[in-house]
Amino acid sequence: MKISRLTVVGVLLAVSLFVIPSAAQSILWKTYTDRAKQASEARNYSEAEKLFKSALTEAESLNEPELIAHSYANLGAVFSFQSKYAEAEKVFLLAIKMRENMNEGDSDEITYPLSNLGLIYAEQKKYQQAEAALRRALQIREKTENPDIAVALLNLGKVYADQRKLTEAEAVYQKALEYFLNTDDPNVDGIINVVNNLALIFEELKYHKKLEAAYKILIAVIGKNYGTNDRSLVPYLDKYALLLRSLKRNHEALQVEVRANKIRKLK
């Protein structure tokens, strides 16, 4: 498990295989899309790009707006993986426009190209445009009660954090954490990601009580879900010990340091 930085969210741009609305007429499209998804998962992005372009051509030949919209969104994602931001922006905007033309401007489907568009704007430091796209995606997901609301909040929090708007980022991350926690099947990696991001904010703002609480949550969640000797605990234990030292709670710090060192020695 990787430890996220402030500017990293747990769920970034993702290529999705969507439901095919007319399977009998779109077998070739599905074949191209399946193969492209496999190539993307193997990080063979040039091959994935070729296959998604073939899927788009097939969708256009069938004159299937649904498949065309999906193809644009998929192609935009694989462009994004390759940092081809101009190309990605173009096809994400086409996917969004297609959805709007299909009277789906407030649908869950439009939130995916919107979110990914916002993220590529953020990568290019076009923060005003990023906020607009991500806020629109978030508003739609709140209306539709989409389970990816927490992801939308994480993405928006990332944009605030990248601009050093730490108070705004904290508020958005706290809201994301509430969504992650208030589900029947909590997203463990999502919880770790957002609490880690909160900890980084608390550290910078010197909110010591909040920072200690965040470290305790991270240590407890990782220990419960990945094991009490999981090596990903070490950086958090080290940081917690340093915090305790700075607060002159040396006895508690020593106990945390002993635990971290024991984990380090394990193979």
C-alpha positions in Angstrom: 0.0 0.0 0.0 1.4 3.4 -1.0 1.4 6.4 1.2 -0.4 9.3 -0.5 1.0 12.8 -0.7 -1.2 15.8 -0.2 -1.6 16.2 -4.0 -2.6 12.6 -4.6 -6.0 11.1 -4.4 -6.9 7.5 -4.0 -8.9 7.2 -7.2 -7.5 9.0 -10.2 -8.3 8.8 -13.9 -9.8 5.4 -14.7 -10.7 3.6 -17.9 -14.1 2.0 -17.4 -15.8 -0.8 -19.3 -19.4 0.3 -19.6 -22.7 -1.5 -20.1 -23.4 -2.0 -23.7 -27.0 -0.9 -24.6 -27.4 -2.9 -27.8 -25.2 -6.0 -27.5 -26.4 -7.6 -30.8 -25.3 -4.6 -32.8 -22.1 -3.8 -30.9 -20.1 -7.1 -30.5 -17.1 -5.6 -32.4 -17.3 -2.5 -30.2 -17.3 -4.6 -27.1 -14.3 -6.6 -28.4 -12.3 -3.5 -29.1 -13.2 -2.0 -25.7 -12.4 -5.2 -23.8 -9.0 -5.5 -25.4 -8.3 -1.9 -24.9 -9.2 -2.1 -21.2 -6.9 -5.1 -20.8 -4.0 -3.3 -22.6 -4.6 -0.2 -20.3 -4.5 -2.4 -17.2 -1.2 -3.8 -18.5 0.0 -0.2 -19.0 0.3 -0.7 -22.7 -1.3 2.6 -23.3 -0.3 3.0 -27.0 -2.1 -0.3 -27.8 -5.0 0.8 -25.6 -5.3 4.0 -27.5 -5.3 2.3 -30.9 -8.1 -0.1 -29.7 -10.2 2.6 -28.2 -9.9 4.6 -31.4 -11.1 1.5 -33.3 -14.0 1.2 -30.8 -14.9 4.8 -31.5 -14.9 4.3 -35.2 -17.1 1.3 -34.8 -19.5 3.2 -32.6 -19.7 6.0 -35.1 -20.4 3.6 -38.0 -23.3 2.2 -35.9 -24.5 5.8 -35.1 -24.9 4.7 -31.5 -24.7 7.9 -29.3 -24.3 5.9 -26.1 -21.3 3.9 -27.4 -19.8 7.1 -28.9 -20.0 8.9 -25.6 -18.4 5.9 -23.8 -15.7 5.7 -26.4 -14.8 9.4 -26.0 -14.6 9.0 -22.2 -12.5 5.9 -22.5 -10.2 7.4 -25.0 -9.8 10.5 -22.9 -8.8 8.4 -19.9 -6.0 6.6 -21.9 -4.8 10.0 -23.3 -4.6 11.2 -19.7 -2.5 8.2 -18.6 0.0 9.3 -21.3 -0.2 13.0 -20.2 -1.6 13.9 -23.6 -3.7 16.6 -22.0 -4.8 18.5 -25.0 -6.1 15.3 -26.7 -7.8 14.2 -23.4 -9.5 17.6 -22.9 -10.9 17.5 -26.5 -12.5 14.0 -26.2 -13.7 14.6 -22.6 -15.5 17.7 -23.8 -17.0 15.7 -26.7 -18.2 13.1 -24.2 -19.8 15.8 -22.1 -21.4 17.5 -25.1 -22.7 14.1 -26.3 -24.3 13.4 -22.9 -25.9 16.9 -22.9 -27.3 16.3 -26.4 -28.8 13.1 -25.1 -30.5 15.0 -22.3 -28.2 13.4 -19.8 -26.6 16.7 -18.5 -27.6 15.7 -14.9 -26.9 12.0 -15.1 -24.4 9.9 -13.3 -22.7 9.0 -16.7 -21.7 12.6 -17.3 -19.9 12.8 -14.0 -17.0 10.5 -15.1 -15.8 12.6 -18.1 -16.5 15.7 -16.0 -14.3 14.4 -13.1 -11.5 13.3 -15.3 -11.6 16.6 -17.2 -11.3 18.4 -13.8 -8.3 16.3 -12.9 -6.4 17.0 -16.1 -7.1 20.7 -15.6 -5.6 20.4 -12.1 -2.6 18.6 -13.5 -2.0 21.6 -15.8 -2.7 24.1 -12.8 -5.8 25.4 -14.5 -7.5 25.5 -11.1 -10.5 27.6 -11.9 -11.5 25.3 -14.7 -10.8 22.3 -12.6 -13.0 23.5 -9.7 -15.8 24.2 -12.1 -15.8 20.7 -13.6 -15.3 18.9 -10.3 -18.0 20.9 -8.5 -20.5 20.2 -11.3 -19.7 16.4 -11.0 -20.1 16.6 -7.3 -23.4 18.4 -7.4 -24.8 15.8 -9.8 -23.6 12.9 -7.7 -25.2 14.5 -4.6 -28.5 14.7 -6.4 -28.4 11.2 -7.7 -26.8 9.8 -4.4 -24.1 8.2 -6.5 -21.8 6.0 -4.3 -18.8 7.8 -5.8 -19.6 11.1 -4.0 -16.6 10.5 -1.7 -14.3 10.2 -4.7 -15.7 13.5 -6.1 -14.9 15.2 -2.8 -11.4 13.7 -2.8 -10.8 15.1 -6.2 -12.1 18.6 -5.3 -10.0 18.5 -2.1 -7.0 17.7 -4.2 -7.5 20.9 -6.2 -7.8 23.0 -3.0 -4.7 21.3 -1.6 -2.7 21.9 -4.7 -3.5 25.6 -4.4 -2.6 25.6 -0.7 -6.2 26.4 0.2 -5.8 24.2 3.2 -8.8 25.2 5.2 -11.1 24.6 2.3 -9.3 21.3 1.6 -9.8 20.2 5.2 -13.5 20.8 5.0 -13.9 18.9 1.8 -11.8 16.0 3.0 -13.8 15.8 6.3 -17.0 15.5 4.3 -15.4 12.8 2.1 -14.4 10.9 5.3 -18.0 11.0 6.5 -19.2 9.4 3.3 -16.4 6.8 3.4 -17.4 5.8 7.0 -21.1 5.9 6.6 -21.4 3.0 4.2 -22.3 -0.7 4.8 -18.9 -1.7 3.2 -16.4 1.0 4.1 -13.7 1.7 1.5 -10.6 1.1 3.6 -8.1 2.5 1.1 -10.3 5.5 0.7 -10.4 6.1 4.4 -6.6 5.8 4.7 -6.1 8.1 1.8 -8.3 10.9 3.1 -7.1 10.7 6.7 -3.5 10.8 5.4 -4.3 13.9 3.4 -6.0 15.4 6.5 -2.9 14.6 8.5 -0.7 16.4 6.1 -2.9 19.5 6.4 -3.0 19.3 10.2 0.8 19.0 10.2 1.2 22.1 8.1 -1.3 24.1 10.1 0.2 22.8 13.4 -3.2 21.5 14.6 -1.6 19.0 17.0 -4.7 17.5 18.6 -6.2 16.9 15.2 -2.9 15.5 13.9 -2.6 13.1 16.8 -6.2 11.9 16.2 -5.5 11.4 12.5 -2.4 9.3 13.2 -4.3 7.1 15.7 -7.0 6.5 13.1 -4.4 5.6 10.4 -2.6 3.2 12.7 -5.8 1.6 13.9 -7.3 1.2 10.4 -4.1 -0.2 8.9 -3.6 -2.5 11.8 -7.1 -3.8 11.7 -7.3 -4.4 7.9 -3.7 -5.2 6.9 -2.2 -6.6 10.1 -0.6 -5.1 13.2 2.8 -5.7 11.8 2.2 -4.3 8.3 5.2 -2.3 7.1 3.0 0.5 5.9 2.5 1.3 9.6 6.1 2.4 10.1 6.0 5.9 8.5 2.9 6.7 10.5 4.3 5.4 13.7 7.5 7.4 13.1 5.5 10.6 12.5 3.4 10.0 15.5 6.5 9.5 17.7 8.0 12.7 16.4 4.8 14.5 17.3 4.8 13.1 20.8 8.4 14.1 21.2 7.6 17.7 20.1 4.8 17.7 22.7 7.3 16.5 25.4 5.4 13.2 25.8 8.6 11.3 25.6 7.5 8.1 27.4 4.6 7.6 25.0 6.9 8.4 22.1 9.3 5.7 23.2 6.6 3.1 23.2 5.6 4.1 19.6 9.2 4.0 18.5 9.7 0.5 19.9 6.7 -0.7 18.0 8.0 0.8 14.8 11.5 -0.7 15.2 10.0 -4.1 15.8 8.1 -4.0 12.6 11.3 -2.8 10.7 13.1 -5.9 11.9 10.5 -8.3 10.6 11.2 -9.9 7.2 
